[in-house]
Amino acid sequence: MSVRQAARSALSLTDPAAKVQAVLALWAQAASGALSFDPSVSADVLARAAPSDIPGRPALPQLVHPREVAQRSVHTPEGRAALLHAVVHIEFNAINLALDAVWRFAGMPEQFYRDWLQVAREEAEHFTMLHEHLRHMGWKYGDFVAHDGLWAMCEKTADDIVARMALVPRTLEARGLDATPLIQKRLRAIDAEDAQTTATLLDTILRDEIGHVAIGNHWYRWLCERERLDAVPHYGVLVERYAAPRLKPPFNEAARKQAGFSQAELDYLLGMGV
């Protein structure tokens, strides 16, 4: 079995714990050389060789329109649990997004697949860490509703790897670089152990997400160079073409620069109001 076949199989798993274990096993097998890297096999071939139900996910949480996800006060235990649940859901989706990048796109350098396997592994670790804390608080994944915005963009860019790199890691996931410090500030102002723990766990999430966005930035630029596209203005073209969310300031410029955004790109975002 190849790495891309194994990623396709892991993506189909519906049980979060089983998916996490499959990702960790996939990472270890790829690192040891037990699985081959075969970038030449098309996504169509892999799709025929594996179940069609992607992404695999549990029956709960119920998925609703983003406007139907109620805003809850972080000053109540249930409100803090709902906030944490939202982050847990993002991390579960992020596992699927990384696995999808591995199996779907043929013909990329081996390092592309290794990079997204690393992202999948780290997202699996994030999911486990945050879910354990959520369970300690008395709730579990699926106890609150959630929305499907991340995967929806994954589907829209299924046939365009340039758009996928532009609009998932460096747009939707990069929003976390801006939002996480604001969430942490709200939580650290609350005199409750669970709030302080969540804020501390988000330090790890933010650190690793900088690396994930950097991977997206690297491969977006690599692809733009390969296809002779001007990366900065082409980003705006893709935002319009795929109706991506238009990001608005304030931006966490320090984190975004760590993740590889150039000053020209930050100026472009600010100037376009994207």
N, C-alpha and C positions, 0 to 999 in steps of 0.2 A: 504493500500500500504506500502511496505517496503522501507527503505532507498535505497536499491540497485535497486529496480524497479524505484523509482523516479529519481535516478541518470541516469539510462538508458534512461528514457524519456527526461531528460534535455539534455543529450548528443546528442539526435536526433534533437534538435531544430536548425534551420538554421539561424534565426535572432539573431545577437549578443546581442542586448538589451534584447530580450526575454530570451535568455540563461542566461544572467547575473541575471535577475529577478528570474528565476527559481532556480538558484543556491543559491541566497540569501534566497529565501523561503524555499528551502530544508534544508539549514543550520539551520534556525529558527525552522522549524518543527522537525528536528532531536534533537535539543537542548531541545525542550519542551516536547519531548516524544510522539509527535503526529504521528510519523512514527516508525515502528518497525525495529530492526536490525535482519535480518535473514541471517546469513552467509551460511546456508546450501543449499540454492537454487542454482542450477548450472547455469553457464552462458548460456548454451544451452536453458534452460527453459526460462530465462529472454529474450533471443534473440527472441524466438518464440512469446513472449508476447508483443513485442514492434516493432516499425518500424525497418527495416534493414539498413536504410541509416545512417551509422555512419562513421565519425562524422558529425553531422549536421553543415553546414557552408554556408555562403552566396555565391552567384554566383561570387562575386569579394571579394578578389583579385584573379587575374589569377595566378595559381600556375605553376612555371617553374622550370627547373633544377637549383640547387644552382649557377652553373657557369653563368647562364643567368641573375642573379640579379646584375645589374650594380652597381659598387661602385661610389658613388657620393660625391662630396666635401662638407664638413661641413661648408665651407666658403660661401655657397649660401643658401638662404632660402629654396629652393627646395631640396637641398642636405640634409639639417637638417631635413626637413619633411620626406624625404625618410628614413633616419636613424631612426627617431621616429616611422615611420610606421612599420619598421622591428621589433622594440621592441613590438609595439602593436600587431602585428601578432604572435609573440612568446607568448605573454600573452594570446591571444585567444586560441592558441593551448594548452597552459598549463592548461586552464580550462578543455578542452576536455580530456587531459591526466589524470588529477585528477579524473574526473568523470568516466573515463574508468577503472581506478584502483578500484573504489568503486564497480561498477556493475560486472566487469568481473571475479573477483577472489573469489571463494567460500571458506568457511571453515576457514577464518582468524578470529583472535580475534576482538571483537567489536571496540577496540581502533584503529585498522588498518583502519576501515571505517571512524571513527571519524577524524582521522588524515588527510585522503585524502579529506574528506569534508571540513576541515579547509583550506587545500591547495586550493581547488576549490573556496572557498569563497574569499580568499585573492587574487587569480589570477583574479577573476571577478572584485574585487575592483581595482586592478592594471590596467586591461583593460579599465575600465571606466575612471579612472583618466588620463591615457595617451591619450585615445581617445579624451577626452574633450580638452586636450591641443593641440592635432593635429588639431581638428576642429577650435580651436581659431587661429591657424596658417594659416587656409584657406584650409585645406585638410581634408579628411576623410578616414576611413578604407576601403580599396579597390581601392584607387587611384593609388597605385603602385603595381607592381608584387611582388610575394613572393614565397618562396619555402616550401616544405612539409617535411623537414628532420625529425622534431620531431615526426610527426604522423607516418612517415614511420617506424621508430624504434618501435613505439608503436604497429604497426601491426606485425612486425617481432617477437616481444616478447609476442604475445597474448596468447600463450599456455605455457609460462614459467615465472612464477611470480618471480623467483629468478633473471632471466635475466632482467625482467622489472625493478625491483628495482635497479639492478646494472647499467643498461645502459641508463635509462631515467633520473631519478632524480640525480643520483650520477655521471653521465657522461655528457650527453647532457645539462641538466640544470645546472650542476656544472660549465660548461664552462662560464656561465654568471658571476660567482664569479670572474673569472680571467679577463673577458673582460670589465665588467662594469666600474671599476675604470679607465681603459685606455680610454674608451669613455668619461667619465666625464672630464678627463683631457683635452681632445681635445675640448670639448664644453666650458669648463670654460676659455679657452684661447681666446674665440671669444667674442667680445664686441657687443652682441646682446641679447635682453631680452629673446627671445624664447630659445636661447641656454642655458642661465643661468637657466631658468625655467626647461628645460629638465634635466639638470645636477642635479638640486635639487630634482626633482621627482625620479630620479634614486637612490637617497639615500634610499628612502622607498623601492624601488624594491630590492636593494641589501640586506637590512636588512631582509626583509621577505624571500628572496630566500635562505639566509643562513639557516633559519628555515626549508624550504622545502627540501633542500638537506640533512639536519640533519634527517628529517623523512625518507628519502630514505635510508640513512646510517643505521638508526636503524633497519628498517625492512629487509634490505639486510642481516645484521648480524644475526638478529633473525631467518631468514629463513635458512641461512647457518648453524647455530647451530642446528636447527631442523632437517636438512637433513645431518648433520655430514660432512659439507664441510669446508675446510680451506678457509676463506673468501678472504684473500689477493691473493694467487695464483689462486683461482677459478675465480676471476675477469678477469685475463688475458685469461683464457680459454673461458669465455663468449665473450670477445672482439673479439677473433678469430672466434668463432662459429657463431656469428651474424654480423661479419664484421662491428663492431662499429668504429666510428672515433677514431683515435689514438691521444690522447691529448698530446700536447707538451708544455714545459715550455716557458715562465715563468708562474708559478702558483701563485695565491694569497694565499700564505700559511697561512696567518693569518685568512682569511675568511674560508678557507677550514678546518682549525683546529676548528674554531667556529662551523662549520657544522658537526663536528664529525670525520673528517679524522684523523687517527692516523699517527704518524711519520713514522711507518712502511709502511703504504699505500702511503704516499707522497714519501718516498724513492723508493718504488716499481714503481710508476709512472715515477719518474725521471730516474730510472735505466732501465726501459723497453722502455722509449720513447713513452709510450702509451698515 
